[in-house]
Amino acid sequence: MKLEEKQSYQAADSTPTPTTATPTNKNFVPCKVCGDKASGYHYGVTSCEGCKGFFRRSIQKQIEYRCLRDGKCLVIRLNRNRCQYCRFKKCLAVGMSRDSVRYGRVPKRSREREGDGRGEGSEMVAREVENKQLAIYDIILTISQAHHANCAYTEEKTRALVRKPIIFNTSEVSSDPEAASSTMDTLEHQKITMWQSFAVFMTPSIQRVVEFAKRVPGFSELSQDDQLILIKVGFFELWLTHISRMISSVDNTLTFSDGSYVTRSQMEMMFDQDFVTTIFNFAMSFNNLNLNDTELALFTGVVLLTAERPGITDSKVIEQQQDRIIEALRVQVGRNHASETHLFPNVVMKMPELRQIGAKHQEHLNWFRSSWSRLKLPPLFAEIFDIPKCEEDLL
């Protein structure tokens, strides 16, 4: 499912509908969404034909919109087409029902509620449900927008990549004059120089993950220490989630966002065969779930807000925030894969598997940390993985 960013007027609604009626005219009933003249009671509220059709299309086609103005656009008759995100948000806010589109017309009894005040208790319950749905929709849209803005591995961005192999300069002379004096030293030297190059290609994702995290609902309200722990400990898991679709079992390669790729055998030199096999197996099984970008974004948000990270202080709040995103993921997966009843549980089961991979990666990092004096890493990469850069970092 692709996000739509239309900012221009739709042809069907591009010209404001002329109306001679005014609010003082007894026959004038305003559309609850845009204020134009309502044509009847549609999907649970009085609305005009334009908003009725817009809401129906949005639900039937499962369109996800983006707002470029922080989701606070004014929606009135003259500009209702300028921001479809805010227009759809207002449709939900005033009470338009998704189920009315999916399952047919609202019963006549429901239509009479506005006029005679009957069924107020049921209406309050219905409104509460709609508010919860609106909150979930906001989470889905917010995280999806953050993902598209900051992930370099979306379907659109990776569609036309020109692939090229990474040339590792393993002939560089180490600062240690005895580093290549034996076969073991030679292998370690190759491991270090290749990992340094690998780090250069991975580093741009670090800032992107940070920017993504800032836009995940609730993340910025956490303490600075908890934010830092969630990003530093969870970064490799988030990165692997993003780049999984770039891991191929056909030619055994991992491709970065600029098209540069590293082979499986080269990765085994940097880490070890078992660890690389685990990465490739995870990527293949994860790719087989066929998640779209929005579902992948929500999954990434859930992984980010993992309260079980060492050193976390406000785990209860993080768990609550994670639960909201898990619910949004459940709704999104259920909406897009209605016939695949086991898909959501299978998606959730990938999270502990991902944490195990992250733990194994931490074990490999310990070797590189012990070899810090032989490394030349991008500062941001060294910081995210706590690789010492000088003697003072060891204190």
VENCOR-V14555 format. One line per field, one symbol per residue. burial: # if it has 9 or more other C-alpha atoms within 8 Angstrom, else .. Layout:
burial->???
This chain:
burial->............#.......#......###########..########..##.######...#####.......###..##################..##....#....###.........#...#..##..#.##.##########.##.##..##..#.#..........#....##....##..#########.##.##.##.######.###.##.#...##.###########.########...######.######.#######..##.###.###.##.....###############.#..#.##..##.##.#######.###..#.....##..#..##.###.##.##..##..##..#.##.##..##.##.##.......
